[in-house]
Amino acid sequence: MSNTTARIFIDTNRIISDISPLVFSGFAEHMGRCIYQGIYEPDSPLADENGFRTDVMAAMRELNFRMIRYPGGNFLSGYNWLDGVGPKSQRPRRKELAWQSIETNQFGTNEFMQFCRMINAKPMLGVNLGTGSISEAASLVEYVNAPAGSKFADLRVSHGYKDPYGVEYWCLGNEMDGPWQIGHLEAHEYGLKAREAAKMMRWHDPRIKLALCGSSSTHMPTYPDWDRSVLEHCWDMVDYLSLHYYAQNADNDTSSFLASSAQFESQIDTLAGTLRYVKAKLRSKHEVTLSWDEWNVWYKNGNMQGNWTEAPHLIEEVYNHEDALVVAQWMNVFLRKADILKIACLAQIVNVIGPILTTSNSMLRQSIFFPFMYFSRYATGQSLDVLTQSPKTETAKYGEMPLIDTSASYDPATGESAIFIVNRSQDQALTTDIVWQSVAPARIKTIYQMAHSDVKAANSFEHPDTVVPVTLPGMPVNNNKVTLSLPPLSFTVITA
C-alpha cells in the first residue's frame, strides 16, 4: 500500500453494540452566559413570551440533543434547588461561589423542564452532594417525580405544575474528587454519602437511573483508584459511572492534538476495566456502564472569575478547524466504544465552551457544531467494527498513529448506514477505498465534508462561513466498493 492510499472495510455482521441515542446529549450549567443570555434572555428581541431564545432553541433542535444535564457542574455543589422554584419575584439573588457570580435564580428546575420539552430532549438532573444533604437530594426527586399528596409534590403543584415530570436520569453530585469542588469529599466519604442519597432517592422513585461521580480527569492523582473505591461503595445502587475530560492543544502540537482519540480510548478502556474488576470483586450480576457527561475541547479561554456580576463572559472558547476534527474523532470513539459508553454530554451547549455563541440579537455556529450535528443525525442503530488500513504518522504524545480515524453505523430497521472519517494528515490527500464485505448499498446517497488548509481557521460573527461543511453528490457502489479522495485535515460523512 502506497503512502497515499487507505482502505476501510465495512461488514454489517461485525457489530460492536447498539448505539445509545443518549451519547448525543449536552450539558447546561449556571455558569457565565450559558443559561442567562444563552438559553434564557427575556430582553432579547429574539426571545419568546417566556424568555427563551428562539434562535438558540432552533439550533438546539438542529443538534438534536437527546438529553441535557443540568444545573452543573461546579455550580451544583453550592446550589439549593428551592431557590429556583416558585414565583420569580420571590426567588433570592445569591452570591454564587463556584464562579464568583451573582445568581438571580430566574431560571430553575421548572424552566429547565420547559426548555427540554421545547427541544425534545430528556432532562438529566443533578443533586447537590457538596453543601447539600441526602434529604435535600431526595426532596428534589419528590418535587419533580411524585404525584400530588405529599409535601414537595404539593409544592410543585402550588407552583403551577400539576403533573409529575418523571425524570429518569440523575447525577449524584459533580466532580466530588476535586479539591476545587464546594464540599469536596475523599473517595470513601463520597461513596458513603452517594450510597445513602441514592437509597433515599430510589425510595421516592425506584425507576430512576443514577450516575456516580467518577474521576474528573485522568490527570487527577487519585485516578482511577477513586473510581474503584466509590464503585465498591455504590455498585448495586447506581447505573452509570461518570467520566470527564477536556482536550487541549496549549503547546500547539497539532500532530498530537489530532491524535487525541488515543487519549479518549485509553480513558474508556481504563474505566471499563475498573468496572469489570469491581463487578467481579463483588460477585455481582448488576451492570454499570459509562456516562461521559462532560467532554469538549477547552484551553484557549481560562477566565472563570465572575467578579460578582450577572452572566459574566466566562470561558467563551472560539473553536477552530482542528478543534472540530478532534470533536469528530471523539465521537468516532463514542461509536467504537458503544458497548460500554451509554451517555455523553457535550459541555456546554451555548456560549460557555459551546458549539454556538450569541449576542443579544444574533447567533453563531462554531466549527464544532457540525460534526456533532452529523453524528447526532446519522449515527443510528448499530455501531460496526470497522477495519481500517491506513498510512501512519508519528506523534510526540501518542507515538505512531494512523492517518485515518473511522467509525460506522448501520440501522437494520431502516437499512441506512453512515461512515465517519477523519483524515489527520496536515498535507496529504488520501485515496481511500471503502469496501463492503457483506451486503453493499446500491449507492452512496450523500457526502458531507469539512476541510480547510488552516487548522486555526475559525468562524466569527463577521465571517460565519469560514469553517463549514459542503455537500457533495453521491455515487453508485460498484463491485462492493467506492473510492474517494479525502483532503488533508478533513472530516467526511458518507450516508448510504
C-alpha positions as CSV (number, residue, x, y, z in Angstrom):
1,M,0.0,0.0,0.0
2,S,1.5,3.3,-1.0
3,N,1.7,6.2,1.5
4,T,-1.3,8.0,-0.2
5,T,-3.9,5.2,0.0
6,A,-6.1,3.8,2.7
7,R,-8.8,1.1,2.8
8,I,-11.9,0.9,5.0
9,F,-13.7,-2.4,5.3
10,I,-17.4,-2.5,6.3
11,D,-19.2,-5.6,7.4
12,T,-22.7,-5.2,8.8
13,N,-22.3,-8.6,10.6
14,R,-19.4,-7.2,12.7
15,I,-21.5,-5.4,15.4
16,I,-20.0,-3.7,18.4
17,S,-23.3,-2.8,20.0
18,D,-26.4,-0.8,19.6
19,I,-25.7,2.9,19.7
20,S,-27.3,4.6,22.7
21,P,-29.0,7.8,21.5
22,L,-28.0,9.4,24.8
23,V,-24.4,9.7,23.6
24,F,-25.8,12.7,21.7
25,S,-26.6,14.8,24.8
26,G,-25.5,18.1,26.2
27,F,-24.7,19.9,29.4
28,A,-26.1,23.3,30.6
29,E,-24.6,24.9,33.8
30,H,-25.4,28.1,35.6
31,M,-22.0,29.4,34.5
32,G,-21.2,32.5,32.6
33,R,-23.7,33.1,29.8
34,C,-24.9,29.5,29.2
35,I,-28.3,30.0,30.9
36,Y,-28.7,33.8,31.1
37,Q,-28.1,35.4,27.7
38,G,-27.8,31.9,26.2
39,I,-30.9,29.8,26.6
40,Y,-32.8,32.4,28.5
41,E,-32.8,36.1,27.7
42,P,-36.1,37.9,28.1
43,D,-34.7,41.2,27.0
44,S,-33.5,39.9,23.6
45,P,-35.6,40.7,20.5
46,L,-35.2,37.0,19.7
47,A,-36.9,35.8,22.9
48,D,-40.3,34.3,23.0
49,E,-43.0,35.2,25.6
50,N,-41.3,33.0,28.2
51,G,-37.9,34.5,27.7
52,F,-36.4,31.6,25.7
53,R,-34.1,32.5,22.8
54,T,-35.9,31.2,19.7
55,D,-32.8,31.1,17.6
56,V,-30.9,29.1,20.2
57,M,-33.8,26.7,20.5
58,A,-33.8,26.2,16.8
59,A,-30.0,25.4,16.8
60,M,-30.6,23.0,19.7
61,R,-33.1,21.1,17.6
62,E,-30.6,21.0,14.7
63,L,-28.1,19.4,17.0
64,N,-30.8,17.0,18.2
65,F,-29.7,16.7,21.7
66,R,-31.3,13.6,23.3
67,M,-30.7,14.7,26.9
68,I,-29.5,17.8,28.8
69,R,-27.6,17.5,32.0
70,Y,-28.3,20.4,34.5
71,P,-27.7,22.5,36.6
72,G,-23.9,21.8,37.0
73,G,-21.0,21.4,37.1
74,N,-19.2,23.1,39.9
75,F,-22.3,25.3,40.4
76,L,-24.3,22.2,41.6
77,S,-22.2,21.8,44.7
78,G,-23.4,25.1,46.2
79,Y,-27.0,25.1,44.8
80,N,-30.2,24.9,46.8
81,W,-32.8,23.8,44.3
82,L,-35.5,25.5,46.3
83,D,-34.0,28.9,45.3
84,G,-35.0,28.3,41.7
85,V,-38.7,27.4,42.0
86,G,-41.9,29.3,42.8
87,P,-42.8,32.9,41.9
88,K,-39.8,34.6,40.2
89,S,-40.4,37.8,42.3
90,Q,-39.8,35.8,45.4
91,R,-36.6,34.0,44.3
92,P,-33.4,35.1,46.1
93,R,-30.4,36.7,44.5
94,R,-27.3,34.9,45.8
95,K,-23.5,35.1,45.6
96,E,-22.6,32.0,43.6
97,L,-19.3,30.8,44.9
98,A,-18.1,28.4,42.2
99,W,-17.8,31.1,39.6
100,Q,-17.9,34.2,41.8
101,S,-21.1,35.4,40.1
102,I,-24.5,36.7,41.1
103,E,-27.2,34.1,40.6
104,T,-30.6,35.6,40.1
105,N,-32.5,32.3,40.2
106,Q,-34.8,33.5,37.5
107,F,-34.2,30.2,35.7
108,G,-34.6,27.0,37.7
109,T,-36.0,23.5,37.6
110,N,-39.4,24.2,36.0
111,E,-37.9,26.5,33.4
112,F,-35.3,23.8,32.6
113,M,-38.1,21.2,32.2
114,Q,-39.9,23.6,29.8
115,F,-36.6,24.1,27.8
116,C,-36.2,20.3,27.5
117,R,-39.7,19.9,26.1
118,M,-39.1,22.7,23.6
119,I,-36.0,21.0,22.2
120,N,-37.4,17.4,22.6
121,A,-34.6,16.4,25.0
122,K,-34.8,14.3,28.1
123,P,-33.7,16.0,31.3
124,M,-30.8,14.8,33.4
125,L,-30.9,16.4,36.9
126,G,-28.0,16.7,39.3
127,V,-28.4,16.7,43.1
128,N,-26.1,18.7,45.3
129,L,-23.8,16.4,47.4
130,G,-21.4,19.2,48.3
131,T,-23.2,21.6,50.6
132,G,-26.5,19.7,50.1
133,S,-27.8,16.9,52.3
134,I,-29.1,13.5,51.3
135,S,-32.5,14.6,52.4
136,E,-32.5,17.7,50.1
137,A,-31.5,15.3,47.2
138,A,-34.4,13.1,48.0
139,S,-36.8,16.0,48.3
140,L,-35.9,17.2,44.8
141,V,-36.9,13.7,43.4
142,E,-40.2,14.1,45.3
143,Y,-40.7,17.6,43.9
144,V,-40.0,16.5,40.4
145,N,-41.4,13.0,40.2
146,A,-44.1,12.4,42.9
147,P,-47.8,12.7,42.3
148,A,-49.7,15.2,44.4
149,G,-50.3,14.3,48.0
150,S,-47.0,14.9,49.8
151,K,-45.1,18.0,50.9
152,F,-42.8,18.6,47.9
153,A,-45.1,17.2,45.3
154,D,-47.8,19.6,46.6
155,L,-45.2,22.4,46.4
156,R,-44.7,21.7,42.7
157,V,-48.5,21.7,42.2
158,S,-48.7,25.1,44.0
159,H,-46.2,26.4,41.6
160,G,-48.5,25.6,38.7
161,Y,-47.2,22.2,37.6
162,K,-49.8,19.6,38.4
163,D,-48.3,16.5,36.7
164,P,-45.1,14.8,37.8
165,Y,-42.2,15.2,35.3
166,G,-41.0,11.6,35.6
167,V,-37.3,12.5,35.3
168,E,-35.4,9.2,34.8
169,Y,-31.7,10.2,34.8
170,W,-29.9,11.7,37.8
171,C,-26.3,12.7,38.8
172,L,-25.1,12.1,42.3
173,G,-23.2,15.3,42.6
174,N,-20.4,16.6,40.4
175,E,-16.6,16.1,40.4
176,M,-16.5,15.4,44.1
177,D,-12.9,14.2,43.8
178,G,-11.7,17.7,43.0
179,P,-10.3,20.0,45.8
180,W,-11.8,22.9,43.9
181,Q,-15.3,21.5,44.5
182,I,-17.5,23.1,47.1
183,G,-17.9,20.4,49.8
184,H,-15.1,18.2,48.3
185,L,-15.0,14.7,49.8
186,E,-12.5,11.9,49.9
187,A,-13.5,8.8,48.0
188,H,-14.8,6.8,50.9
189,E,-16.7,9.8,52.2
190,Y,-18.3,10.5,48.9
191,G,-19.0,6.8,48.4
192,L,-20.9,6.6,51.7
193,K,-22.9,9.8,51.1
194,A,-23.7,8.9,47.5
195,R,-25.0,5.5,48.5
196,E,-27.3,6.9,51.2
197,A,-28.5,9.6,48.8
198,A,-29.2,7.0,46.2
199,K,-31.1,4.9,48.7
200,M,-33.4,7.8,49.7
201,M,-33.9,9.0,46.1
202,R,-34.9,5.5,45.0
203,W,-37.3,5.2,47.8
204,H,-39.1,8.2,46.3
205,D,-38.9,6.7,42.8
206,P,-37.4,3.2,42.2
207,R,-37.5,3.8,38.4
208,I,-34.7,6.4,38.4
209,K,-31.2,5.8,36.9
210,L,-28.2,7.2,38.8
211,A,-24.8,8.3,37.6
212,L,-22.0,8.1,40.2
213,C,-19.2,10.7,40.2
214,G,-16.0,9.2,38.7
215,S,-12.7,11.0,38.4
216,S,-12.9,14.5,37.0
217,S,-9.9,13.9,34.7
218,T,-7.2,11.4,34.0
219,H,-4.8,14.0,35.4
220,M,-6.1,13.6,38.9
221,P,-3.6,11.8,41.2
222,T,-6.4,9.6,42.5
223,Y,-7.4,8.4,39.1
224,P,-8.5,5.6,38.7
225,D,-8.4,4.4,42.3
226,W,-11.2,7.0,43.1
227,D,-13.4,5.2,40.6
228,R,-12.7,1.8,42.1
229,S,-13.4,3.0,45.6
230,V,-16.7,4.8,45.0
231,L,-17.9,1.9,42.8
232,E,-17.2,-0.6,45.6
233,H,-19.4,1.5,47.9
234,C,-22.2,2.1,45.5
235,W,-22.2,-0.6,42.8
236,D,-25.6,-2.1,43.3
237,M,-27.2,1.4,43.8
238,V,-26.0,3.1,40.5
239,D,-26.3,2.6,36.8
240,Y,-23.5,4.7,35.4
241,L,-20.0,5.9,36.3
242,S,-19.3,9.4,35.1
243,L,-16.0,10.5,33.4
244,H,-14.9,13.9,32.4
245,Y,-12.2,15.2,30.1
246,Y,-11.3,18.4,28.2
247,A,-8.9,18.1,25.3
248,Q,-6.4,20.9,24.7
249,N,-3.6,22.0,22.4
250,A,-1.9,24.6,24.6
251,D,1.6,23.6,23.4
252,N,0.5,24.0,19.8
253,D,1.4,20.4,18.9
254,T,-1.2,19.9,16.2
255,S,0.0,16.4,15.2
256,S,-0.5,15.1,18.8
257,F,-3.7,17.1,19.2
258,L,-5.1,15.5,16.0
259,A,-4.3,12.1,17.5
260,S,-6.4,12.7,20.7
261,S,-8.5,9.7,20.0
262,A,-5.7,7.7,21.6
263,Q,-6.3,9.5,24.9
264,F,-10.1,9.1,24.7
265,E,-9.9,5.4,24.0
266,S,-7.4,4.8,26.8
267,Q,-9.6,6.6,29.3
268,I,-12.6,4.5,28.4
269,D,-10.6,1.3,28.4
270,T,-9.2,2.0,31.8
271,L,-12.6,2.7,33.3
272,A,-14.2,-0.3,31.5
273,G,-11.5,-2.4,33.2
274,T,-12.3,-0.8,36.5
275,L,-16.0,-1.7,36.1
276,R,-15.1,-5.3,35.3
277,Y,-12.8,-5.5,38.3
278,V,-15.4,-4.2,40.8
279,K,-18.2,-6.3,39.3
280,A,-16.0,-9.4,39.7
281,K,-14.8,-8.5,43.2
282,L,-18.4,-8.0,44.4
283,R,-19.6,-11.2,42.7
284,S,-22.3,-9.0,41.2
285,K,-24.7,-9.6,38.3
286,H,-25.6,-5.9,38.2
287,E,-24.3,-3.9,35.3
288,V,-22.8,-0.4,35.4
289,T,-21.8,1.4,32.2
290,L,-20.1,4.8,31.5
291,S,-21.5,8.3,31.2
292,W,-19.1,10.8,29.7
293,D,-21.1,13.7,31.0
294,E,-18.6,16.4,30.4
295,W,-16.4,16.4,27.2
296,N,-15.1,19.0,24.8
297,V,-12.1,20.9,23.7
298,W,-11.1,23.7,26.1
299,Y,-7.9,25.5,26.6
300,K,-7.9,29.0,25.0
301,N,-10.1,30.9,27.4
302,G,-9.5,30.3,31.0
303,N,-11.4,33.2,32.6
304,M,-13.5,31.7,35.4
305,Q,-13.8,34.7,37.7
306,G,-17.2,36.3,37.5
307,N,-16.3,39.3,39.7
308,W,-19.7,39.1,41.3
309,T,-21.7,40.1,38.2
310,E,-24.7,38.6,36.5
311,A,-24.0,36.4,33.4
312,P,-20.3,37.3,33.1
313,H,-18.4,36.2,29.9
314,L,-16.6,33.1,31.2
315,I,-14.6,30.5,29.1
316,E,-16.2,31.5,25.8
317,E,-13.9,29.4,23.7
318,V,-13.5,30.2,20.0
319,Y,-13.4,26.9,18.1
320,N,-11.2,26.4,15.0
321,H,-10.9,23.7,12.4
322,E,-8.5,21.4,14.3
323,D,-10.9,21.5,17.3
324,A,-13.7,20.3,15.0
325,L,-11.5,17.4,13.8
326,V,-10.9,16.4,17.4
327,V,-14.6,16.6,18.3
328,A,-15.3,14.3,15.3
329,Q,-12.7,11.8,16.5
330,W,-14.1,11.9,20.0
331,M,-17.5,10.9,18.5
332,N,-15.8,8.2,16.4
333,V,-14.6,6.8,19.8
334,F,-18.2,7.0,21.2
335,L,-19.3,4.7,18.4
336,R,-16.2,2.4,18.7
337,K,-16.9,2.1,22.4
338,A,-20.7,1.8,22.1
339,D,-20.7,-1.4,24.1
340,I,-19.7,0.4,27.4
341,L,-20.4,4.1,26.8
342,K,-24.1,4.8,27.0
343,I,-24.3,8.6,27.8
344,A,-22.2,11.5,26.7
345,C,-22.9,15.2,27.3
346,L,-21.1,17.9,25.3
347,A,-20.0,20.6,27.7
348,Q,-21.5,23.0,27.3
349,I,-24.3,23.8,24.8
350,V,-24.1,27.6,24.3
351,N,-21.6,30.4,25.0
352,V,-19.6,28.6,27.7
353,I,-17.3,26.3,25.7
354,G,-20.3,25.8,23.4
355,P,-20.9,25.0,19.8
356,I,-22.8,28.2,19.5
357,L,-22.1,31.8,20.6
358,T,-24.7,34.6,21.0
359,T,-25.1,38.3,21.2
360,S,-28.5,39.8,22.2
361,N,-29.6,39.8,18.6
362,S,-27.5,37.2,16.7
363,M,-26.1,33.7,17.0
364,L,-23.0,32.0,15.5
365,R,-22.5,28.3,14.8
366,Q,-18.9,27.4,15.7
367,S,-16.8,24.8,13.9
368,I,-17.6,22.0,16.4
369,F,-21.3,22.5,15.8
370,F,-21.2,20.5,12.5
371,P,-19.5,17.2,13.5
372,F,-21.9,16.9,16.5
373,M,-24.9,17.6,14.2
374,Y,-23.9,15.0,11.7
375,F,-23.2,12.2,14.2
376,S,-26.5,13.0,16.0
377,R,-28.4,12.9,12.7
378,Y,-26.9,9.9,11.0
379,A,-25.3,7.6,13.7
380,T,-28.3,5.3,14.4
381,G,-28.9,1.7,15.0
382,Q,-25.7,-0.4,15.5
383,S,-22.1,0.6,15.7
384,L,-19.9,-1.5,13.4
385,D,-16.4,-2.9,14.0
386,V,-14.6,-1.2,11.1
387,L,-11.3,-2.4,9.8
388,T,-9.1,0.5,8.6
389,Q,-5.8,0.1,6.8
390,S,-4.0,3.5,6.7
391,P,-0.6,5.1,6.4
392,K,0.7,6.2,9.8
393,T,2.2,9.3,11.2
394,E,4.5,9.9,14.2
395,T,3.2,12.0,17.1
396,A,5.1,13.3,20.2
397,K,2.5,12.3,22.7
398,Y,1.0,9.1,21.3
399,G,3.7,7.6,19.1
400,E,2.7,6.2,15.8
401,M,-0.9,6.8,14.8
402,P,-2.9,6.0,11.6
403,L,-3.8,9.0,9.5
404,I,-7.3,7.8,9.1
405,D,-9.8,7.6,12.1
406,T,-13.1,5.9,11.3
407,S,-16.4,4.7,12.7
408,A,-19.6,3.5,11.1
409,S,-23.2,2.8,11.9
410,Y,-25.9,0.6,10.3
411,D,-29.6,0.7,11.2
412,P,-31.2,-2.7,10.4
413,A,-34.6,-1.2,10.9
414,T,-34.2,1.3,8.0
415,G,-31.3,-0.2,6.1
416,E,-29.5,3.1,6.3
417,S,-25.8,3.4,7.1
418,A,-23.2,6.1,7.7
419,I,-19.4,6.2,7.7
420,F,-17.5,8.9,9.6
421,I,-13.9,9.5,8.6
422,V,-11.2,12.0,9.8
423,N,-8.0,12.4,7.7
424,R,-5.5,13.6,10.2
425,S,-2.8,14.4,7.6
426,Q,-1.9,18.0,7.5
427,D,-0.7,18.0,4.0
428,Q,-1.7,14.7,2.2
429,A,-4.9,13.8,0.5
430,L,-5.6,10.1,0.9
431,T,-7.1,8.0,-1.9
432,T,-9.4,5.8,0.2
433,D,-11.2,2.6,-0.9
434,I,-14.4,1.8,1.0
435,V,-15.1,-1.9,0.7
436,W,-18.3,-3.6,1.9
437,Q,-17.6,-7.2,2.9
438,S,-21.3,-8.1,3.4
439,V,-24.3,-6.6,1.6
440,A,-23.3,-3.4,0.0
441,P,-25.7,-0.4,-0.6
442,A,-26.6,0.3,-4.3
443,R,-25.2,3.8,-4.0
444,I,-23.8,6.4,-1.7
445,K,-26.7,8.9,-1.1
446,T,-24.8,12.0,0.1
447,I,-21.3,13.0,1.2
448,Y,-20.8,15.8,3.7
449,Q,-17.3,17.2,4.2
450,M,-15.4,19.7,6.3
451,A,-11.9,20.6,5.1
452,H,-9.6,23.6,5.5
453,S,-5.9,24.2,4.9
454,D,-5.6,26.3,8.0
455,V,-6.1,24.4,11.3
456,K,-6.6,27.6,13.1
457,A,-9.3,28.9,10.9
458,A,-12.5,29.8,12.8
459,N,-16.0,31.2,12.3
460,S,-16.8,34.7,13.5
461,F,-19.9,36.9,13.6
462,E,-18.3,38.9,10.8
463,H,-17.3,35.7,8.8
464,P,-19.7,32.9,9.9
465,D,-18.9,30.6,7.0
466,T,-15.1,30.3,7.3
467,V,-15.2,26.7,8.5
468,V,-18.4,25.0,7.3
469,P,-19.3,21.7,5.6
470,V,-20.0,21.3,2.0
471,T,-22.4,18.8,0.5
472,L,-21.1,16.5,-2.3
473,P,-23.1,14.3,-4.7
474,G,-23.5,10.6,-4.1
475,M,-22.3,7.9,-6.4
476,P,-23.0,4.3,-7.3
477,V,-21.3,1.4,-5.4
478,N,-19.7,-0.8,-7.9
479,N,-18.5,-4.3,-7.0
480,N,-19.0,-3.5,-3.3
481,K,-16.5,-0.6,-3.5
482,V,-16.2,3.1,-3.8
483,T,-13.1,5.2,-4.0
484,L,-12.8,8.7,-2.6
485,S,-10.0,11.2,-2.3
486,L,-10.1,12.6,1.3
487,P,-8.5,16.0,1.6
488,P,-5.9,16.7,4.3
489,L,-7.4,18.0,7.5
490,S,-10.8,16.7,6.7
491,F,-13.9,15.2,8.3
492,T,-16.1,13.3,5.9
493,V,-19.6,11.8,6.4
494,I,-20.9,9.2,3.9
495,T,-24.5,8.2,4.1
496,A,-25.9,5.2,2.3
